[in-house]
Amino acid sequence: MKADSLDVTGQVAEIRDVASSIRMIRFDVPSGILNLEAGAHVTFDVPKGDRIMTRSYSVVDDGRHPDKLTIAVKSEEQSKGGSRYMWSLEPGDSLHISANGNAMPPTYLASDFVVLAGGIGVTPMTGMARTLKRTGKPVRMIYCARSAEEAAFVSELREVLGDNLDMRYDSDKRFLDIPELLETVSMDTVVFMCGPQGLMEAMKSAWAERELPVQNLRYETFANSGIHPTRPFQVTVAETGRTIGVSEDETLLDALLASGHDVLSDCRRGECGLCKVHVVEATADIDHRDVFLSPMERARNDCLCACVSRLNGGHMTVNIDDILHGRTG
Ligand code: FES
């Protein structure tokens, strides 16, 4: 079954803190529906007052309960409501769950594999390491975390990878040396990575500099956390003339949808650009938290990805129709 066909109610079966700020949550789901490939995301309906927000999480495959759906959620200080709600769940609670695809499906056409995870980016890599290992080809994983207390699923990964799991803790000053790592890859090595934007950008530039095959660097991004604190703001939709408030615990996309405006969206993680809206005027800075817009688009400040980016307080007017959804610069 493909990831996009999942549409079920799940019931919380188990909750466990697997690192100092990462909580694993397992869900009982109807039998026979779980066949999600490594890297798949699932989306949860998260209630907020009388509204429903949605939040996406990577599926975790720690090899323990293949009959259950497992995710792991980092506790975010700047939570817009998603992680706070997921951390408040208790066994027996029910949630609607759907699937929203896979930005990093596995490929097996390689001589060997490197899996690179940073922080909460380990979640999709639990399944990726397990899946790649089944190919019989060499697989090694580098997992960067602030400290041992902040690293999740290490023993499960160690069971799969043995000495080919290389833990890099900032607390031990064992930082990743990307040029050194790339000295060890060949033109046929495929690298899968997921982690903080700084790590991913450094890897992408070093990869390009060495002229390694573009298709052999596969990654999933998490939207960045922005440069401003999360503040409420007002938005006027030019097409309808209506002004709505966006509270600090909801996204612009959720606020627009809840008020009856029709806005396209897909990933809800700042990756695909489908939810891009045009900014006509703004009285405060736009906090771009996506990983889709080009540097030129960000500099122009005339659009934003409504699923993650927001205004640093104040008011803005947007166009939600007649917008090119690809990059425009
Ligand atoms: S829905 Fe994909 S960037 Fe917003």
py3Dmol code that shows the C-alpha trace and the ligand (Angstrom):
import py3Dmol

protein = """\
ATOM      1  CA  MET A   1       0.000   0.000   0.000  1.00  0.00           C
ATOM      2  CA  LYS A   2       1.314   3.411  -0.918  1.00  0.00           C
ATOM      3  CA  ALA A   3       1.805   6.086   1.700  1.00  0.00           C
ATOM      4  CA  ASP A   4      -0.865   8.340   0.239  1.00  0.00           C
ATOM      5  CA  SER A   5      -3.636   5.785   0.779  1.00  0.00           C
ATOM      6  CA  LEU A   6      -3.482   5.860   4.580  1.00  0.00           C
ATOM      7  CA  ASP A   7      -6.573   7.481   6.097  1.00  0.00           C
ATOM      8  CA  VAL A   8      -7.463   6.035   9.490  1.00  0.00           C
ATOM      9  CA  THR A   9      -8.118   6.705  13.144  1.00  0.00           C
ATOM     10  CA  GLY A  10      -5.207   5.684  15.356  1.00  0.00           C
ATOM     11  CA  GLN A  11      -5.283   5.135  19.090  1.00  0.00           C
ATOM     12  CA  VAL A  12      -2.267   5.882  21.278  1.00  0.00           C
ATOM     13  CA  ALA A  13      -0.888   2.537  22.469  1.00  0.00           C
ATOM     14  CA  GLU A  14       2.465   3.510  23.983  1.00  0.00           C
ATOM     15  CA  ILE A  15       4.333   6.683  24.898  1.00  0.00           C
ATOM     16  CA  ARG A  16       8.001   6.725  25.824  1.00  0.00           C
ATOM     17  CA  ASP A  17      10.631   9.447  26.094  1.00  0.00           C
ATOM     18  CA  VAL A  18      13.483   8.238  23.913  1.00  0.00           C
ATOM     19  CA  ALA A  19      15.751  11.263  24.454  1.00  0.00           C
ATOM     20  CA  SER A  20      15.684  14.290  26.733  1.00  0.00           C
ATOM     21  CA  SER A  21      13.429  16.235  24.355  1.00  0.00           C
ATOM     22  CA  ILE A  22      12.105  13.512  22.029  1.00  0.00           C
ATOM     23  CA  ARG A  23       8.972  11.510  22.767  1.00  0.00           C
ATOM     24  CA  MET A  24       8.076   8.333  20.878  1.00  0.00           C
ATOM     25  CA  ILE A  25       4.363   7.716  20.352  1.00  0.00           C
ATOM     26  CA  ARG A  26       3.001   4.434  19.015  1.00  0.00           C
ATOM     27  CA  PHE A  27      -0.488   4.136  17.597  1.00  0.00           C
ATOM     28  CA  ASP A  28      -2.724   1.153  17.173  1.00  0.00           C
ATOM     29  CA  VAL A  29      -4.101   1.381  13.651  1.00  0.00           C
ATOM     30  CA  PRO A  30      -6.445  -0.962  11.800  1.00  0.00           C
ATOM     31  CA  SER A  31      -4.643  -4.201  10.970  1.00  0.00           C
ATOM     32  CA  GLY A  32      -3.210  -4.704   7.508  1.00  0.00           C
ATOM     33  CA  ILE A  33      -2.906  -1.034   6.545  1.00  0.00           C
ATOM     34  CA  LEU A  34       0.743  -0.430   7.425  1.00  0.00           C
ATOM     35  CA  ASN A  35       3.134  -0.784   4.546  1.00  0.00           C
ATOM     36  CA  LEU A  36       4.746   2.620   4.521  1.00  0.00           C
ATOM     37  CA  GLU A  37       8.131   2.825   2.823  1.00  0.00           C
ATOM     38  CA  ALA A  38      11.153   4.270   4.602  1.00  0.00           C
ATOM     39  CA  GLY A  39      11.037   8.062   4.671  1.00  0.00           C
ATOM     40  CA  ALA A  40       7.207   8.280   4.548  1.00  0.00           C
ATOM     41  CA  HIS A  41       5.377  11.041   6.414  1.00  0.00           C
ATOM     42  CA  VAL A  42       2.023  10.824   8.102  1.00  0.00           C
ATOM     43  CA  THR A  43      -0.253  13.726   8.963  1.00  0.00           C
ATOM     44  CA  PHE A  44      -2.246  14.069  12.176  1.00  0.00           C
ATOM     45  CA  ASP A  45      -5.330  16.193  12.727  1.00  0.00           C
ATOM     46  CA  VAL A  46      -4.531  18.273  15.784  1.00  0.00           C
ATOM     47  CA  PRO A  47      -7.477  20.042  17.434  1.00  0.00           C
ATOM     48  CA  LYS A  48      -7.095  23.630  18.485  1.00  0.00           C
ATOM     49  CA  GLY A  49     -10.202  25.055  20.086  1.00  0.00           C
ATOM     50  CA  ASP A  50     -12.952  24.458  17.547  1.00  0.00           C
ATOM     51  CA  ARG A  51     -10.476  24.229  14.677  1.00  0.00           C
ATOM     52  CA  ILE A  52      -8.377  21.384  13.290  1.00  0.00           C
ATOM     53  CA  MET A  53      -4.721  21.962  12.394  1.00  0.00           C
ATOM     54  CA  THR A  54      -2.576  19.338  10.702  1.00  0.00           C
ATOM     55  CA  ARG A  55       0.956  18.297  11.593  1.00  0.00           C
ATOM     56  CA  SER A  56       3.279  15.978   9.656  1.00  0.00           C
ATOM     57  CA  TYR A  57       5.773  13.547  11.161  1.00  0.00           C
ATOM     58  CA  SER A  58       8.135  10.990   9.666  1.00  0.00           C
ATOM     59  CA  VAL A  59       7.325   7.374  10.343  1.00  0.00           C
ATOM     60  CA  VAL A  60       9.770   5.684  12.716  1.00  0.00           C
ATOM     61  CA  ASP A  61      10.759   2.075  12.144  1.00  0.00           C
ATOM     62  CA  ASP A  62      12.625   0.932  15.220  1.00  0.00           C
ATOM     63  CA  GLY A  63      11.952  -2.722  14.408  1.00  0.00           C
ATOM     64  CA  ARG A  64       9.925  -3.278  17.559  1.00  0.00           C
ATOM     65  CA  HIS A  65       6.252  -3.158  16.556  1.00  0.00           C
ATOM     66  CA  PRO A  66       5.715  -3.433  12.797  1.00  0.00           C
ATOM     67  CA  ASP A  67       1.962  -3.743  13.444  1.00  0.00           C
ATOM     68  CA  LYS A  68       1.802  -0.249  14.987  1.00  0.00           C
ATOM     69  CA  LEU A  69       2.422   3.218  13.589  1.00  0.00           C
ATOM     70  CA  THR A  70       5.308   4.921  15.395  1.00  0.00           C
ATOM     71  CA  ILE A  71       6.441   8.543  15.315  1.00  0.00           C
ATOM     72  CA  ALA A  72       8.749  10.636  17.485  1.00  0.00           C
ATOM     73  CA  VAL A  73       8.091  14.267  18.358  1.00  0.00           C
ATOM     74  CA  LYS A  74      10.608  16.824  19.548  1.00  0.00           C
ATOM     75  CA  SER A  75       9.437  19.185  22.226  1.00  0.00           C
ATOM     76  CA  GLU A  76       9.660  22.638  20.646  1.00  0.00           C
ATOM     77  CA  GLU A  77       9.903  25.743  22.819  1.00  0.00           C
ATOM     78  CA  GLN A  78       8.472  27.742  19.932  1.00  0.00           C
ATOM     79  CA  SER A  79       5.666  25.227  19.368  1.00  0.00           C
ATOM     80  CA  LYS A  80       2.730  26.561  17.340  1.00  0.00           C
ATOM     81  CA  GLY A  81       0.577  23.956  19.059  1.00  0.00           C
ATOM     82  CA  GLY A  82       1.590  20.767  17.232  1.00  0.00           C
ATOM     83  CA  SER A  83       4.381  19.402  19.412  1.00  0.00           C
ATOM     84  CA  ARG A  84       2.697  20.714  22.565  1.00  0.00           C
ATOM     85  CA  TYR A  85      -0.459  18.809  21.663  1.00  0.00           C
ATOM     86  CA  MET A  86       1.405  15.620  20.691  1.00  0.00           C
ATOM     87  CA  TRP A  87       3.311  15.762  23.993  1.00  0.00           C
ATOM     88  CA  SER A  88       0.005  16.040  25.864  1.00  0.00           C
ATOM     89  CA  LEU A  89      -1.360  12.782  24.401  1.00  0.00           C
ATOM     90  CA  GLU A  90      -2.075   9.894  26.714  1.00  0.00           C
ATOM     91  CA  PRO A  91      -2.591   6.176  26.043  1.00  0.00           C
ATOM     92  CA  GLY A  92      -6.080   5.577  24.673  1.00  0.00           C
ATOM     93  CA  ASP A  93      -6.378   8.980  22.927  1.00  0.00           C
ATOM     94  CA  SER A  94      -7.544   8.797  19.304  1.00  0.00           C
ATOM     95  CA  LEU A  95      -6.416  10.893  16.326  1.00  0.00           C
ATOM     96  CA  HIS A  96      -7.204  10.980  12.634  1.00  0.00           C
ATOM     97  CA  ILE A  97      -4.121  10.004  10.608  1.00  0.00           C
ATOM     98  CA  SER A  98      -3.512  10.339   6.882  1.00  0.00           C
ATOM     99  CA  ALA A  99      -0.373  10.032   4.796  1.00  0.00           C
ATOM    100  CA  ASN A 100       1.247  12.800   2.800  1.00  0.00           C
ATOM    101  CA  GLY A 101       3.917  11.041   0.815  1.00  0.00           C
ATOM    102  CA  ASN A 102       7.649  10.698   0.880  1.00  0.00           C
ATOM    103  CA  ALA A 103      10.215  13.354  -0.045  1.00  0.00           C
ATOM    104  CA  MET A 104      13.072  10.858   0.099  1.00  0.00           C
ATOM    105  CA  PRO A 105      12.013   7.426  -1.167  1.00  0.00           C
ATOM    106  CA  PRO A 106      14.738   4.797  -0.939  1.00  0.00           C
ATOM    107  CA  THR A 107      16.749   3.835  -4.007  1.00  0.00           C
ATOM    108  CA  TYR A 108      18.818   0.695  -4.287  1.00  0.00           C
ATOM    109  CA  LEU A 109      20.938   1.658  -7.311  1.00  0.00           C
ATOM    110  CA  ALA A 110      24.228   2.267  -5.539  1.00  0.00           C
ATOM    111  CA  SER A 111      27.461   0.530  -4.638  1.00  0.00           C
ATOM    112  CA  ASP A 112      27.065   1.534  -0.994  1.00  0.00           C
ATOM    113  CA  PHE A 113      25.019   3.873   1.187  1.00  0.00           C
ATOM    114  CA  VAL A 114      25.689   6.596   3.726  1.00  0.00           C
ATOM    115  CA  VAL A 115      22.894   7.701   6.046  1.00  0.00           C
ATOM    116  CA  LEU A 116      23.395  11.099   7.700  1.00  0.00           C
ATOM    117  CA  ALA A 117      21.084  12.293  10.477  1.00  0.00           C
ATOM    118  CA  GLY A 118      21.155  15.400  12.649  1.00  0.00           C
ATOM    119  CA  GLY A 119      18.977  15.827  15.746  1.00  0.00           C
ATOM    120  CA  ILE A 120      15.312  14.936  15.200  1.00  0.00           C
ATOM    121  CA  GLY A 121      16.290  14.153  11.575  1.00  0.00           C
ATOM    122  CA  VAL A 122      16.991  10.652  12.873  1.00  0.00           C
ATOM    123  CA  THR A 123      13.296   9.745  12.651  1.00  0.00           C
ATOM    124  CA  PRO A 124      13.061   8.878   8.920  1.00  0.00           C
ATOM    125  CA  MET A 125      16.539   7.364   9.078  1.00  0.00           C
ATOM    126  CA  THR A 126      15.481   4.604  11.479  1.00  0.00           C
ATOM    127  CA  GLY A 127      13.526   2.996   8.647  1.00  0.00           C
ATOM    128  CA  MET A 128      16.031   4.015   5.963  1.00  0.00           C
ATOM    129  CA  ALA A 129      18.953   2.268   7.702  1.00  0.00           C
ATOM    130  CA  ARG A 130      16.839  -0.847   8.200  1.00  0.00           C
ATOM    131  CA  THR A 131      15.606  -0.888   4.586  1.00  0.00           C
ATOM    132  CA  LEU A 132      19.023  -0.255   3.040  1.00  0.00           C
ATOM    133  CA  LYS A 133      20.628  -2.918   5.207  1.00  0.00           C
ATOM    134  CA  ARG A 134      18.342  -5.482   3.556  1.00  0.00           C
ATOM    135  CA  THR A 135      20.031  -4.820   0.192  1.00  0.00           C
ATOM    136  CA  GLY A 136      23.162  -6.579   1.463  1.00  0.00           C
ATOM    137  CA  LYS A 137      25.252  -3.590   0.304  1.00  0.00           C
ATOM    138  CA  PRO A 138      27.502  -1.652   2.706  1.00  0.00           C
ATOM    139  CA  VAL A 139      25.545   0.872   4.801  1.00  0.00           C
ATOM    140  CA  ARG A 140      27.068   3.282   7.305  1.00  0.00           C
ATOM    141  CA  MET A 141      25.326   5.936   9.318  1.00  0.00           C
ATOM    142  CA  ILE A 142      26.553   9.120  10.926  1.00  0.00           C
ATOM    143  CA  TYR A 143      24.217  10.541  13.553  1.00  0.00           C
ATOM    144  CA  CYS A 144      24.994  13.999  14.942  1.00  0.00           C
ATOM    145  CA  ALA A 145      23.362  15.060  18.218  1.00  0.00           C
ATOM    146  CA  ARG A 146      24.159  17.578  20.923  1.00  0.00           C
ATOM    147  CA  SER A 147      24.825  14.859  23.496  1.00  0.00           C
ATOM    148  CA  ALA A 148      24.051  11.210  24.257  1.00  0.00           C
ATOM    149  CA  GLU A 149      21.000  12.356  26.275  1.00  0.00           C
ATOM    150  CA  GLU A 150      19.597  14.079  23.190  1.00  0.00           C
ATOM    151  CA  ALA A 151      20.103  11.152  20.790  1.00  0.00           C
ATOM    152  CA  ALA A 152      17.158   8.809  20.127  1.00  0.00           C
ATOM    153  CA  PHE A 153      16.973   5.201  18.904  1.00  0.00           C
ATOM    154  CA  VAL A 154      20.719   4.650  19.251  1.00  0.00           C
ATOM    155  CA  SER A 155      20.494   1.086  20.564  1.00  0.00           C
ATOM    156  CA  GLU A 156      17.952   0.150  17.878  1.00  0.00           C
ATOM    157  CA  LEU A 157      20.229   1.565  15.177  1.00  0.00           C
ATOM    158  CA  ARG A 158      23.240  -0.153  16.720  1.00  0.00           C
ATOM    159  CA  GLU A 159      21.409  -3.492  16.464  1.00  0.00           C
ATOM    160  CA  VAL A 160      21.011  -2.931  12.720  1.00  0.00           C
ATOM    161  CA  LEU A 161      24.316  -1.283  11.881  1.00  0.00           C
ATOM    162  CA  GLY A 162      26.765  -2.432  14.548  1.00  0.00           C
ATOM    163  CA  ASP A 163      30.081  -0.576  14.221  1.00  0.00           C
ATOM    164  CA  ASN A 164      28.815   1.116  11.085  1.00  0.00           C
ATOM    165  CA  LEU A 165      26.883   3.544  13.274  1.00  0.00           C
ATOM    166  CA  ASP A 166      29.113   6.544  13.972  1.00  0.00           C
ATOM    167  CA  MET A 167      27.703   8.743  16.766  1.00  0.00           C
ATOM    168  CA  ARG A 168      28.933  12.350  16.768  1.00  0.00           C
ATOM    169  CA  TYR A 169      28.113  14.233  19.953  1.00  0.00           C
ATOM    170  CA  ASP A 170      28.788  17.965  20.218  1.00  0.00           C
ATOM    171  CA  SER A 171      29.333  17.401  23.949  1.00  0.00           C
ATOM    172  CA  ASP A 172      32.332  15.187  23.067  1.00  0.00           C
ATOM    173  CA  LYS A 173      33.499  17.707  20.459  1.00  0.00           C
ATOM    174  CA  ARG A 174      33.130  15.003  17.804  1.00  0.00           C
ATOM    175  CA  PHE A 175      31.819  17.267  15.076  1.00  0.00           C
ATOM    176  CA  LEU A 176      31.143  16.041  11.560  1.00  0.00           C
ATOM    177  CA  ASP A 177      33.903  16.915   9.081  1.00  0.00           C
ATOM    178  CA  ILE A 178      32.003  16.991   5.773  1.00  0.00           C
ATOM    179  CA  PRO A 179      35.054  17.206   3.439  1.00  0.00           C
ATOM    180  CA  GLU A 180      36.564  14.265   5.319  1.00  0.00           C
ATOM    181  CA  LEU A 181      33.305  12.293   4.906  1.00  0.00           C
ATOM    182  CA  LEU A 182      33.179  13.050   1.194  1.00  0.00           C
ATOM    183  CA  GLU A 183      36.734  11.725   0.799  1.00  0.00           C
ATOM    184  CA  THR A 184      35.219   8.319   1.591  1.00  0.00           C
ATOM    185  CA  VAL A 185      32.384   8.320  -0.967  1.00  0.00           C
ATOM    186  CA  SER A 186      32.599   7.214  -4.591  1.00  0.00           C
ATOM    187  CA  MET A 187      30.630   8.301  -7.653  1.00  0.00           C
ATOM    188  CA  ASP A 188      28.312   5.334  -6.957  1.00  0.00           C
ATOM    189  CA  THR A 189      27.670   6.036  -3.278  1.00  0.00           C
ATOM    190  CA  VAL A 190      24.178   7.268  -2.413  1.00  0.00           C
ATOM    191  CA  VAL A 191      23.824   9.501   0.635  1.00  0.00           C
ATOM    192  CA  PHE A 192      20.484   9.980   2.433  1.00  0.00           C
ATOM    193  CA  MET A 193      20.344  12.854   4.895  1.00  0.00           C
ATOM    194  CA  CYS A 194      17.918  14.625   7.178  1.00  0.00           C
ATOM    195  CA  GLY A 195      18.758  17.219   9.769  1.00  0.00           C
ATOM    196  CA  PRO A 196      19.125  20.911  10.536  1.00  0.00           C
ATOM    197  CA  GLN A 197      19.271  23.299   7.638  1.00  0.00           C
ATOM    198  CA  GLY A 198      22.897  24.346   8.328  1.00  0.00           C
ATOM    199  CA  LEU A 199      24.113  20.758   8.111  1.00  0.00           C
ATOM    200  CA  MET A 200      22.129  20.090   4.953  1.00  0.00           C
ATOM    201  CA  GLU A 201      23.290  23.263   3.207  1.00  0.00           C
ATOM    202  CA  ALA A 202      26.941  22.562   4.074  1.00  0.00           C
ATOM    203  CA  MET A 203      26.608  19.036   2.733  1.00  0.00           C
ATOM    204  CA  LYS A 204      24.883  20.186  -0.458  1.00  0.00           C
ATOM    205  CA  SER A 205      27.597  22.759  -1.216  1.00  0.00           C
ATOM    206  CA  ALA A 206      30.441  20.327  -0.481  1.00  0.00           C
ATOM    207  CA  TRP A 207      28.721  17.703  -2.644  1.00  0.00           C
ATOM    208  CA  ALA A 208      28.408  20.154  -5.550  1.00  0.00           C
ATOM    209  CA  GLU A 209      32.011  21.332  -5.121  1.00  0.00           C
ATOM    210  CA  ARG A 210      33.271  17.775  -5.495  1.00  0.00           C
ATOM    211  CA  GLU A 211      31.051  17.356  -8.562  1.00  0.00           C
ATOM    212  CA  LEU A 212      29.441  14.212  -7.201  1.00  0.00           C
ATOM    213  CA  PRO A 213      26.273  13.055  -9.032  1.00  0.00           C
ATOM    214  CA  VAL A 214      23.367  15.279  -7.995  1.00  0.00           C
ATOM    215  CA  GLN A 215      20.922  12.376  -7.938  1.00  0.00           C
ATOM    216  CA  ASN A 216      23.058  10.517  -5.394  1.00  0.00           C
ATOM    217  CA  LEU A 217      22.489  13.056  -2.627  1.00  0.00           C
ATOM    218  CA  ARG A 218      18.966  12.505  -1.311  1.00  0.00           C
ATOM    219  CA  TYR A 219      17.534  14.481   1.498  1.00  0.00           C
ATOM    220  CA  GLU A 220      14.537  15.545   3.446  1.00  0.00           C
ATOM    221  CA  THR A 221      14.378  18.940   4.985  1.00  0.00           C
ATOM    222  CA  PHE A 222      12.606  20.224   8.041  1.00  0.00           C
ATOM    223  CA  ALA A 223      11.536  23.806   7.778  1.00  0.00           C
ATOM    224  CA  ASN A 224      13.827  26.055   9.784  1.00  0.00           C
ATOM    225  CA  SER A 225      12.637  27.756  12.930  1.00  0.00           C
ATOM    226  CA  GLY A 226      12.977  31.297  11.625  1.00  0.00           C
ATOM    227  CA  ILE A 227      14.803  34.274  13.040  1.00  0.00           C
ATOM    228  CA  HIS A 228      11.959  35.959  14.916  1.00  0.00           C
ATOM    229  CA  PRO A 229       9.869  34.770  17.843  1.00  0.00           C
ATOM    230  CA  THR A 230       6.433  33.445  16.906  1.00  0.00           C
ATOM    231  CA  ARG A 231       3.953  36.336  17.172  1.00  0.00           C
ATOM    232  CA  PRO A 232       0.293  36.813  16.256  1.00  0.00           C
ATOM    233  CA  PHE A 233      -0.401  38.954  13.208  1.00  0.00           C
ATOM    234  CA  GLN A 234      -3.249  40.106  10.972  1.00  0.00           C
ATOM    235  CA  VAL A 235      -3.709  39.256   7.336  1.00  0.00           C
ATOM    236  CA  THR A 236      -6.063  40.746   4.768  1.00  0.00           C
ATOM    237  CA  VAL A 237      -6.861  38.599   1.747  1.00  0.00           C
ATOM    238  CA  ALA A 238      -7.003  40.950  -1.248  1.00  0.00           C
ATOM    239  CA  GLU A 239      -9.445  38.756  -3.209  1.00  0.00           C
ATOM    240  CA  THR A 240     -12.124  38.722  -0.480  1.00  0.00           C
ATOM    241  CA  GLY A 241     -11.247  41.887   1.424  1.00  0.00           C
ATOM    242  CA  ARG A 242     -11.495  39.957   4.686  1.00  0.00           C
ATOM    243  CA  THR A 243      -9.034  40.440   7.535  1.00  0.00           C
ATOM    244  CA  ILE A 244      -8.283  37.536   9.858  1.00  0.00           C
ATOM    245  CA  GLY A 245      -6.049  37.064  12.857  1.00  0.00           C
ATOM    246  CA  VAL A 246      -3.303  34.445  12.912  1.00  0.00           C
ATOM    247  CA  SER A 247      -2.590  33.459  16.501  1.00  0.00           C
ATOM    248  CA  GLU A 248       0.859  32.423  17.676  1.00  0.00           C
ATOM    249  CA  ASP A 249      -0.124  28.765  17.833  1.00  0.00           C
ATOM    250  CA  GLU A 250      -1.471  28.409  14.298  1.00  0.00           C
ATOM    251  CA  THR A 251       0.005  28.742  10.847  1.00  0.00           C
ATOM    252  CA  LEU A 252      -1.047  31.277   8.235  1.00  0.00           C
ATOM    253  CA  LEU A 253      -2.208  28.350   6.081  1.00  0.00           C
ATOM    254  CA  ASP A 254      -4.424  26.937   8.837  1.00  0.00           C
ATOM    255  CA  ALA A 255      -5.878  30.375   9.562  1.00  0.00           C
ATOM    256  CA  LEU A 256      -6.660  30.960   5.877  1.00  0.00           C
ATOM    257  CA  LEU A 257      -8.263  27.536   5.491  1.00  0.00           C
ATOM    258  CA  ALA A 258     -10.251  27.864   8.722  1.00  0.00           C
ATOM    259  CA  SER A 259     -11.682  31.167   7.517  1.00  0.00           C
ATOM    260  CA  GLY A 260     -12.941  29.514   4.329  1.00  0.00           C
ATOM    261  CA  HIS A 261     -10.186  30.659   1.936  1.00  0.00           C
ATOM    262  CA  ASP A 262      -8.999  28.115  -0.581  1.00  0.00           C
ATOM    263  CA  VAL A 263      -5.203  27.729  -0.543  1.00  0.00           C
ATOM    264  CA  LEU A 264      -3.295  24.869  -2.150  1.00  0.00           C
ATOM    265  CA  SER A 265      -0.936  22.862   0.054  1.00  0.00           C
ATOM    266  CA  ASP A 266       0.835  19.554   0.098  1.00  0.00           C
ATOM    267  CA  CYS A 267       3.882  18.961   2.299  1.00  0.00           C
ATOM    268  CA  ARG A 268       3.002  21.478   5.051  1.00  0.00           C
ATOM    269  CA  ARG A 269       6.685  21.469   5.931  1.00  0.00           C
ATOM    270  CA  GLY A 270       7.953  24.373   3.824  1.00  0.00           C
ATOM    271  CA  GLU A 271       9.337  22.083   1.131  1.00  0.00           C
ATOM    272  CA  CYS A 272       7.052  22.001  -1.911  1.00  0.00           C
ATOM    273  CA  GLY A 273       6.057  25.657  -2.376  1.00  0.00           C
ATOM    274  CA  LEU A 274       2.424  24.829  -3.198  1.00  0.00           C
ATOM    275  CA  CYS A 275       1.075  27.031  -0.410  1.00  0.00           C
ATOM    276  CA  LYS A 276       2.989  30.102  -1.613  1.00  0.00           C
ATOM    277  CA  VAL A 277       0.980  33.337  -1.373  1.00  0.00           C
ATOM    278  CA  HIS A 278       1.846  36.736  -2.805  1.00  0.00           C
ATOM    279  CA  VAL A 279       2.536  39.505  -0.303  1.00  0.00           C
ATOM    280  CA  VAL A 280       1.126  42.833  -1.485  1.00  0.00           C
ATOM    281  CA  GLU A 281       2.245  44.855   1.528  1.00  0.00           C
ATOM    282  CA  ALA A 282       3.460  44.148   5.052  1.00  0.00           C
ATOM    283  CA  THR A 283       4.041  46.338   8.089  1.00  0.00           C
ATOM    284  CA  ALA A 284       6.618  43.974   9.664  1.00  0.00           C
ATOM    285  CA  ASP A 285       9.370  41.583   8.597  1.00  0.00           C
ATOM    286  CA  ILE A 286       8.457  38.294   6.969  1.00  0.00           C
ATOM    287  CA  ASP A 287      10.032  35.389   8.858  1.00  0.00           C
ATOM    288  CA  HIS A 288      10.789  32.892   6.087  1.00  0.00           C
ATOM    289  CA  ARG A 289      10.777  29.440   7.702  1.00  0.00           C
ATOM    290  CA  ASP A 290      10.511  27.369   4.534  1.00  0.00           C
ATOM    291  CA  VAL A 291      13.267  25.626   2.616  1.00  0.00           C
ATOM    292  CA  PHE A 292      11.615  26.134  -0.768  1.00  0.00           C
ATOM    293  CA  LEU A 293      12.001  29.783  -1.766  1.00  0.00           C
ATOM    294  CA  SER A 294      15.172  30.871  -3.514  1.00  0.00           C
ATOM    295  CA  PRO A 295      17.445  33.439  -1.835  1.00  0.00           C
ATOM    296  CA  MET A 296      16.271  35.939  -4.466  1.00  0.00           C
ATOM    297  CA  GLU A 297      12.603  35.383  -3.615  1.00  0.00           C
ATOM    298  CA  ARG A 298      13.328  35.768   0.078  1.00  0.00           C
ATOM    299  CA  ALA A 299      15.216  38.980  -0.563  1.00  0.00           C
ATOM    300  CA  ARG A 300      12.287  40.370  -2.588  1.00  0.00           C
ATOM    301  CA  ASN A 301       9.943  39.625   0.317  1.00  0.00           C
ATOM    302  CA  ASP A 302       6.946  39.551  -1.986  1.00  0.00           C
ATOM    303  CA  CYS A 303       5.796  36.011  -1.207  1.00  0.00           C
ATOM    304  CA  LEU A 304       5.881  33.431   1.560  1.00  0.00           C
ATOM    305  CA  CYS A 305       5.052  29.777   2.165  1.00  0.00           C
ATOM    306  CA  ALA A 306       1.903  29.954   4.297  1.00  0.00           C
ATOM    307  CA  CYS A 307       2.369  26.541   5.923  1.00  0.00           C
ATOM    308  CA  VAL A 308       5.419  27.575   7.962  1.00  0.00           C
ATOM    309  CA  SER A 309       6.412  31.201   7.341  1.00  0.00           C
ATOM    310  CA  ARG A 310       4.770  34.144   9.061  1.00  0.00           C
ATOM    311  CA  LEU A 311       4.889  37.849   9.793  1.00  0.00           C
ATOM    312  CA  ASN A 312       6.772  39.157  12.799  1.00  0.00           C
ATOM    313  CA  GLY A 313       3.632  40.802  14.215  1.00  0.00           C
ATOM    314  CA  GLY A 314       1.745  43.595  12.449  1.00  0.00           C
ATOM    315  CA  HIS A 315      -0.393  43.268   9.341  1.00  0.00           C
ATOM    316  CA  MET A 316      -0.006  42.143   5.771  1.00  0.00           C
ATOM    317  CA  THR A 317      -2.149  41.910   2.672  1.00  0.00           C
ATOM    318  CA  VAL A 318      -1.834  38.834   0.485  1.00  0.00           C
ATOM    319  CA  ASN A 319      -3.073  37.537  -2.853  1.00  0.00           C
ATOM    320  CA  ILE A 320      -3.900  33.862  -2.708  1.00  0.00           C
ATOM    321  CA  ASP A 321      -4.962  33.428  -6.348  1.00  0.00           C
ATOM    322  CA  ASP A 322      -3.034  34.072  -9.556  1.00  0.00           C
ATOM    323  CA  ILE A 323       0.295  33.057  -8.133  1.00  0.00           C
ATOM    324  CA  LEU A 324       2.995  30.990  -9.799  1.00  0.00           C
ATOM    325  CA  HIS A 325       3.667  28.108  -7.463  1.00  0.00           C
ATOM    326  CA  GLY A 326       7.155  27.301  -8.743  1.00  0.00           C
ATOM    327  CA  ARG A 327      10.236  29.360  -7.924  1.00  0.00           C
ATOM    328  CA  THR A 328      10.198  32.749  -9.599  1.00  0.00           C
ATOM    329  CA  GLY A 329      13.769  33.830  -9.199  1.00  0.00           C
TER     330      GLY A 329
END
"""
ligand_1 = """\
4
FES
S 2.553 23.070 1.708
Fe 4.505 22.627 0.880
S 5.648 24.456 1.259
Fe 3.741 24.775 2.223
"""
view = py3Dmol.view(width=600, height=400)
view.addModel(protein, "pdb")
view.setStyle({"model": 0}, {"cartoon": {"style": "trace"}})
view.addModel(ligand_1, "xyz")
view.setStyle({"model": 1}, {"stick": {}})
view.zoomTo()
view.show()
